[in-house]
Amino acid sequence: MDNEADHETDKQHDGVEHKADQQDTRSHQEGDAQHDRQTLNRWRLLLGEAAEQSLSGAGGSRSDADHFQYQELDEVLGYLYDREYGEDQGYRERGSGGGRGASQLTVPRWLDRVRHLFPAETVEILEKQALDRYGLSQILFDKKVLESLEPNMALLKNIMQFKGRMKGDVLRSAREIVRQVVEQLRRQLEQDVRVSVIGKRHRYTASRTRSIRNLNFKKTIQRNLKNYDRERRKLVIDKLYFDGNLQQHNRWNIVILVDESGSMLDSVIYSAVMASIFYRLETLRTHLILFDTEVVDLSGRLEDPVDLLMSVQLGGGTHIAKALRYSEKLIDHPARTIVVLVSDLEEGYPIQSMYAACKDILDAGSRLIVLPALNYEGTAVYDRNAARRLTDMGADVAAITPHRLADWIGEIIR
């Protein structure tokens, strides 16, 4: 009897295990099916509307419970990336008729849905491609939409390219965005520039220059502790103490010449910001010259780099020699002058004139720094034959970051 009972127990146990195995198998199968559907849905988003019928037949989005979520993603992505096909391949902007969504997409509505559906880093990529790759410049001409964009370098560049078409409130909003981005760049660069150019502050040497940046807070508080008013619980300051600099310099003359052709946009922005920082340093006398086939001296606008950038007219030809000859008029002490030429060296006029102007500046005793690019973007595109020729003359030629430019100038003047 015991053997029969044990046998029956074993059968029941085996049955339970069999059912559990079946459930595990079904769970794995359902999981695999769900994974397959997700994979197909992602392929559907990648391949676009043309793949709808094929992938749906393979178990894609139309049989999936989250079909509508994928449909919304598809509509938002398609609004932008269907432009790859072009009108000659049957492209028609979604929302202009024949769209599959419940309501037509416009640029402001597209932006709103993008921000709802995607994380911030993806939104930034989509907005940048909308402007840079697909030319959705409508984004920049709606005040509400413009103000909702993240102020960054990419947006600043687009504003500079399209500011000539902005009017009224839109232009004022654009100017405020430019101000925010420029101020952020200035804060990132200014302290390092000061240290590179004028040296570290010396906390044991008094300074005749009395400004908030040189105020020694610790020494000022310690020396005035005797004046503490216990009743009012306030420290009365009767004397301020300031730090000196490790080195004192006669003013150096910095002449920055910037090619404002469209390919130099990043360099134009960084040059303007750096020139405005140099302008604030007592050890430097700074000039900023922008040029295409004409030369514009913007040295009088260095107090406000935003106003300076909003006045830049990008594009046109390039006459480097003309800009170099203008810079010679600003050199009164060649041995204490640094001429910085920011250009891809694609001269639009006889290049021998450019070489002759560079040689005259160097022969007079000035330093000539040639920057094919001044930015953080990496490799610059420039005339390498011209760069080699100028290097052989004695010019310093390199595509560098703004920080490296400050270090370079600091090394020269020290």
C-alpha positions as CSV (number, residue, x, y, z in Angstrom):
1,M,0.0,0.0,0.0
2,D,2.8,2.3,0.9
3,N,4.4,1.7,-2.5
4,E,1.1,2.5,-4.3
5,A,0.8,5.8,-2.3
6,D,4.3,6.8,-3.0
7,H,3.8,6.0,-6.7
8,E,0.6,8.2,-6.7
9,T,2.5,11.0,-5.0
10,D,5.3,10.8,-7.6
11,K,2.7,11.1,-10.4
12,Q,1.1,14.1,-8.8
13,H,4.5,15.7,-8.4
14,D,5.5,15.0,-12.0
15,G,2.2,16.5,-13.1
16,V,2.8,19.7,-11.2
17,E,6.3,19.9,-12.6
18,H,5.0,19.3,-16.1
19,K,2.4,22.1,-15.7
20,A,5.1,24.4,-14.4
21,D,7.3,23.6,-17.3
22,Q,4.5,24.3,-19.7
23,Q,3.8,27.7,-18.0
24,D,7.5,28.5,-18.2
25,T,7.6,27.6,-21.9
26,R,4.5,29.8,-22.6
27,S,6.1,32.7,-20.6
28,H,9.3,32.4,-22.6
29,Q,7.4,32.2,-25.8
30,E,5.3,35.2,-24.9
31,G,8.5,37.1,-23.9
32,D,10.2,36.1,-27.1
33,A,7.1,37.2,-29.1
34,Q,7.0,40.5,-27.3
35,H,10.7,41.1,-27.9
36,D,10.2,40.2,-31.6
37,R,7.3,42.7,-31.8
38,Q,9.4,45.4,-30.2
39,T,12.3,44.7,-32.6
40,L,9.9,44.9,-35.5
41,N,8.4,48.1,-34.2
42,R,11.9,49.7,-33.9
43,W,12.7,48.6,-37.5
44,R,9.4,50.2,-38.5
45,L,10.4,53.5,-36.9
46,L,13.8,53.3,-38.6
47,L,12.6,52.3,-42.1
48,G,9.6,54.6,-42.2
49,E,6.1,54.4,-43.6
50,A,7.2,52.4,-46.6
51,A,7.8,49.4,-44.4
52,E,4.4,49.5,-42.7
53,Q,2.7,46.7,-44.7
54,S,5.7,44.3,-44.7
55,L,6.4,44.6,-41.0
56,S,2.8,44.5,-39.9
57,G,2.4,41.1,-41.7
58,A,5.4,39.9,-39.8
59,G,3.8,40.7,-36.4
60,G,4.7,44.3,-36.1
61,S,3.0,47.3,-34.7
62,R,-0.5,46.7,-36.0
63,S,-0.8,43.6,-33.8
64,D,0.9,45.1,-30.8
65,A,-1.0,46.5,-27.8
66,D,1.2,49.6,-27.8
67,H,0.5,50.3,-31.4
68,F,-0.7,53.9,-30.8
69,Q,2.5,54.8,-28.9
70,Y,4.6,53.6,-31.8
71,Q,2.3,55.4,-34.3
72,E,2.8,58.7,-32.4
73,L,6.6,58.2,-32.4
74,D,6.5,57.4,-36.1
75,E,4.4,60.5,-36.9
76,V,6.8,62.8,-35.0
77,L,9.9,61.3,-36.5
78,G,8.4,61.0,-39.9
79,Y,7.5,64.7,-39.9
80,L,11.2,65.4,-39.8
81,Y,13.0,62.5,-41.4
82,D,10.6,61.9,-44.3
83,R,12.3,65.0,-45.8
84,E,15.2,62.7,-46.7
85,Y,13.1,61.4,-49.6
86,G,12.5,64.8,-51.2
87,E,9.5,65.9,-53.3
88,D,10.8,64.0,-56.4
89,Q,10.4,60.7,-54.4
90,G,6.9,61.4,-53.3
91,Y,7.6,63.2,-50.0
92,R,4.8,65.3,-48.7
93,E,5.0,67.0,-45.3
94,R,2.9,65.3,-42.8
95,G,0.1,67.6,-41.8
96,S,-0.3,69.1,-45.2
97,G,-2.9,66.6,-46.1
98,G,-3.0,62.8,-46.1
99,G,-1.4,62.5,-42.7
100,R,-2.3,59.6,-40.4
101,G,-2.5,61.4,-37.1
102,A,-5.7,62.8,-35.5
103,S,-4.5,66.4,-36.1
104,Q,-2.2,68.1,-38.4
105,L,1.4,68.7,-37.3
106,T,2.8,72.2,-37.4
107,V,6.4,73.2,-36.3
108,P,5.3,74.4,-32.8
109,R,3.1,71.3,-32.3
110,W,5.9,69.1,-33.5
111,L,8.3,70.6,-31.0
112,D,5.8,70.2,-28.2
113,R,5.3,66.5,-28.9
114,V,9.0,65.9,-29.4
115,R,9.6,67.2,-25.8
116,H,6.8,65.1,-24.5
117,L,8.0,61.8,-26.1
118,F,11.8,62.0,-25.9
119,P,14.5,62.7,-23.2
120,A,16.2,66.0,-23.2
121,E,19.4,64.9,-25.0
122,T,17.3,63.4,-27.8
123,V,15.2,66.6,-28.1
124,E,18.4,68.6,-28.5
125,I,19.6,66.4,-31.3
126,L,16.2,66.5,-33.1
127,E,16.0,70.3,-32.8
128,K,19.5,70.7,-34.1
129,Q,18.9,68.5,-37.1
130,A,15.6,70.3,-37.8
131,L,17.5,73.6,-38.1
132,D,20.8,72.5,-39.5
133,R,19.9,69.6,-41.8
134,Y,16.3,70.2,-42.8
135,G,16.1,74.0,-42.7
136,L,13.0,74.3,-40.4
137,S,13.8,77.9,-39.8
138,Q,10.2,78.5,-38.9
139,I,11.3,77.5,-35.4
140,L,13.2,80.8,-35.2
141,F,10.4,83.1,-36.3
142,D,7.8,82.2,-33.7
143,K,8.5,84.1,-30.5
144,K,6.9,81.5,-28.2
145,V,8.7,78.7,-29.9
146,L,12.0,80.5,-30.0
147,E,11.9,81.3,-26.3
148,S,11.1,77.6,-25.5
149,L,14.3,76.4,-27.1
150,E,17.4,75.6,-25.0
151,P,19.9,78.5,-25.2
152,N,23.1,76.8,-26.5
153,M,25.9,77.2,-29.1
154,A,23.9,75.5,-31.8
155,L,20.9,77.9,-31.3
156,L,23.2,80.9,-31.2
157,K,24.7,79.9,-34.6
158,N,21.3,79.5,-36.2
159,I,20.1,82.9,-34.8
160,M,23.2,84.5,-36.3
161,Q,22.4,83.0,-39.7
162,F,18.8,84.0,-39.8
163,K,18.8,87.2,-37.7
164,G,18.4,89.4,-40.8
165,R,14.9,88.0,-41.3
166,M,13.8,88.5,-37.7
167,K,11.6,91.4,-36.7
168,G,10.2,93.1,-33.6
169,D,9.6,90.9,-30.6
170,V,11.2,87.9,-32.2
171,L,14.4,89.8,-32.7
172,R,14.4,91.0,-29.1
173,S,13.9,87.4,-27.9
174,A,16.7,86.2,-30.2
175,R,19.0,88.9,-28.8
176,E,18.3,87.8,-25.2
177,I,19.1,84.2,-26.2
178,V,22.4,85.4,-27.7
179,R,23.1,87.3,-24.5
180,Q,22.5,84.2,-22.4
181,V,24.8,82.0,-24.5
182,V,27.6,84.6,-24.7
183,E,27.5,85.2,-21.0
184,Q,27.8,81.5,-20.4
185,L,30.8,81.3,-22.7
186,R,32.3,84.3,-21.1
187,R,32.0,82.9,-17.6
188,Q,33.6,79.6,-18.8
189,L,36.6,81.4,-20.3
190,E,37.2,84.6,-18.4
191,Q,39.0,83.4,-15.2
192,D,41.3,81.1,-17.1
193,V,42.1,83.9,-19.6
194,R,43.0,86.3,-16.8
195,V,45.3,83.8,-15.2
196,S,47.0,82.9,-18.5
197,V,47.5,86.6,-19.5
198,I,48.2,88.5,-16.3
199,G,49.3,85.7,-14.1
200,K,48.1,84.4,-10.7
201,R,47.1,86.9,-8.0
202,H,49.8,87.6,-5.4
203,R,48.2,87.6,-2.0
204,Y,51.2,89.3,-0.3
205,T,51.6,92.3,-2.5
206,A,49.4,95.3,-2.4
207,S,47.8,96.5,-5.6
208,R,47.2,100.0,-6.8
209,T,44.4,98.6,-9.0
210,R,41.3,98.6,-6.8
211,S,38.6,96.4,-8.2
212,I,36.3,93.7,-6.9
213,R,38.3,91.0,-8.7
214,N,41.4,91.9,-6.7
215,L,39.7,92.4,-3.3
216,N,41.3,90.2,-0.7
217,F,38.3,89.3,1.4
218,K,40.1,87.3,4.0
219,K,42.7,90.0,4.8
220,T,40.1,92.7,4.7
221,I,37.9,90.9,7.3
222,Q,40.9,90.0,9.6
223,R,42.3,93.6,9.6
224,N,38.8,95.0,10.4
225,L,37.8,92.6,13.1
226,K,38.7,95.3,15.7
227,N,35.8,97.4,14.3
228,Y,33.1,94.8,15.0
229,D,30.0,96.4,16.5
230,R,28.6,94.0,19.0
231,E,25.3,95.8,19.6
232,R,24.5,96.0,15.9
233,R,26.2,92.7,15.2
234,K,27.9,94.1,12.1
235,L,31.5,94.4,10.9
236,V,32.4,98.0,10.1
237,I,35.0,98.1,7.2
238,D,37.2,101.2,7.3
239,K,39.8,99.9,5.0
240,L,39.8,97.5,2.0
241,Y,42.9,95.4,1.0
242,F,43.6,94.3,-2.5
243,D,45.9,91.7,-4.1
244,G,48.6,92.5,-6.6
245,N,49.7,90.6,-9.7
246,L,52.8,88.5,-9.9
247,Q,53.9,90.5,-12.9
248,Q,53.3,94.0,-14.1
249,H,53.3,94.7,-17.9
250,N,53.2,97.6,-20.1
251,R,50.1,97.3,-22.3
252,W,50.4,94.9,-25.2
253,N,48.6,95.6,-28.4
254,I,46.3,92.7,-29.6
255,V,44.9,93.0,-33.1
256,I,42.4,90.2,-34.0
257,L,41.4,89.9,-37.6
258,V,38.4,87.5,-38.2
259,D,37.3,86.1,-41.6
260,E,33.4,86.3,-41.4
261,S,32.7,83.9,-44.3
262,G,30.0,81.4,-43.5
263,S,32.4,78.5,-42.9
264,M,34.1,80.5,-40.0
265,L,30.9,81.0,-37.9
266,D,32.2,79.1,-34.8
267,S,35.4,81.1,-34.9
268,V,33.6,84.4,-35.3
269,I,31.6,83.7,-32.1
270,Y,34.6,82.6,-30.1
271,S,36.8,85.4,-31.4
272,A,34.2,88.0,-30.4
273,V,33.9,86.6,-26.9
274,M,37.7,86.3,-26.4
275,A,38.2,89.9,-27.7
276,S,35.6,91.2,-25.2
277,I,37.5,89.4,-22.4
278,F,40.9,90.7,-23.6
279,Y,39.3,94.2,-23.8
280,R,38.7,94.1,-20.0
281,L,42.3,93.3,-19.1
282,E,44.4,96.4,-18.2
283,T,47.5,94.8,-19.7
284,L,46.1,94.6,-23.2
285,R,44.8,97.1,-25.8
286,T,42.5,95.1,-28.0
287,H,41.2,95.6,-31.5
288,L,38.7,93.4,-33.3
289,I,38.4,93.6,-37.1
290,L,36.0,91.6,-39.2
291,F,36.4,91.2,-42.9
292,D,35.1,89.7,-46.1
293,T,36.0,91.8,-49.2
294,E,35.5,94.8,-46.9
295,V,37.1,95.6,-43.5
296,V,35.0,96.6,-40.5
297,D,36.6,97.7,-37.3
298,L,34.4,96.7,-34.3
299,S,36.9,97.6,-31.6
300,G,34.5,100.2,-30.2
301,R,31.8,97.5,-29.6
302,L,33.9,95.2,-27.4
303,E,32.1,96.3,-24.3
304,D,29.0,94.5,-25.5
305,P,29.8,91.3,-27.4
306,V,26.1,90.7,-28.0
307,D,25.7,93.9,-29.9
308,L,28.9,93.0,-31.8
309,L,27.6,89.5,-32.8
310,M,24.2,90.8,-33.8
311,S,25.9,93.2,-36.2
312,V,28.0,90.5,-38.0
313,Q,27.1,89.9,-41.7
314,L,28.1,86.4,-42.6
315,G,29.1,85.4,-46.1
316,G,30.7,87.2,-49.0
317,G,34.1,87.0,-50.5
318,T,37.5,87.0,-48.7
319,H,40.2,89.6,-48.9
320,I,42.8,88.7,-46.3
321,A,45.5,91.0,-47.6
322,K,43.2,94.0,-47.2
323,A,42.5,93.1,-43.6
324,L,46.2,92.6,-42.9
325,R,47.1,96.0,-44.4
326,Y,44.5,97.6,-42.2
327,S,46.0,96.0,-39.1
328,E,49.3,97.7,-39.9
329,K,47.7,101.1,-39.3
330,L,47.0,99.9,-35.7
331,I,50.6,98.9,-34.9
332,D,52.5,101.7,-33.1
333,H,54.9,99.5,-31.2
334,P,55.6,96.4,-33.3
335,A,57.7,94.6,-30.6
336,R,54.7,94.7,-28.3
337,T,52.0,93.8,-30.9
338,I,50.4,90.5,-31.6
339,V,48.3,90.1,-34.8
340,V,45.9,87.2,-34.7
341,L,44.5,86.2,-38.1
342,V,41.5,83.9,-37.8
343,S,40.9,82.5,-41.3
344,D,40.8,79.4,-43.4
345,L,43.3,81.1,-45.6
346,E,41.2,80.7,-48.7
347,E,42.1,84.1,-50.2
348,G,39.8,85.4,-52.9
349,Y,42.4,87.7,-54.3
350,P,46.0,87.1,-55.5
351,I,47.6,85.2,-52.7
352,Q,51.0,86.8,-53.1
353,S,49.5,90.0,-51.7
354,M,48.5,88.1,-48.6
355,Y,52.0,86.6,-48.2
356,A,53.6,90.1,-48.7
357,A,51.4,91.7,-46.0
358,C,52.2,88.9,-43.6
359,K,56.0,89.2,-44.3
360,D,55.9,93.0,-43.7
361,I,54.1,92.5,-40.3
362,L,56.7,89.9,-39.2
363,D,59.7,91.9,-40.5
364,A,58.6,94.9,-38.5
365,G,58.9,92.8,-35.3
366,S,55.3,91.9,-34.5
367,R,54.1,88.4,-33.7
368,L,51.7,86.9,-36.2
369,I,49.4,84.1,-35.0
370,V,47.3,82.4,-37.7
371,L,44.3,80.4,-36.6
372,P,42.5,78.3,-39.3
373,A,39.9,77.7,-36.5
374,L,39.2,79.0,-33.0
375,N,36.7,76.6,-31.5
376,Y,36.3,73.2,-29.8
377,E,35.2,71.3,-32.8
378,G,38.5,69.6,-33.8
379,T,40.0,69.5,-37.2
380,A,39.8,72.6,-39.3
381,V,39.4,72.8,-43.1
382,Y,41.9,75.3,-44.5
383,D,44.5,75.9,-47.2
384,R,47.4,73.8,-46.0
385,N,49.8,75.1,-48.6
386,A,49.3,78.7,-47.4
387,A,49.6,77.5,-43.8
388,R,53.0,75.9,-44.5
389,R,54.2,79.0,-46.4
390,L,53.3,81.3,-43.5
391,T,54.9,78.9,-41.0
392,D,58.1,79.1,-43.0
393,M,58.0,82.9,-42.8
394,G,57.9,82.7,-39.0
395,A,54.2,82.9,-38.2
396,D,52.6,80.6,-35.6
397,V,49.9,78.5,-37.3
398,A,47.5,76.2,-35.5
399,A,43.8,75.4,-35.1
400,I,43.3,75.8,-31.3
401,T,40.7,76.2,-28.6
402,P,40.1,79.6,-26.9
403,H,41.9,78.4,-23.8
404,R,45.0,77.6,-25.8
405,L,44.9,81.0,-27.4
406,A,44.9,82.7,-24.0
407,D,47.8,80.5,-22.9
408,W,49.7,81.3,-26.1
409,I,49.3,85.1,-25.7
410,G,50.2,84.8,-22.0
411,E,53.4,83.0,-22.9
412,I,54.3,85.6,-25.5
413,I,53.8,88.7,-23.3
414,R,55.6,87.1,-20.3
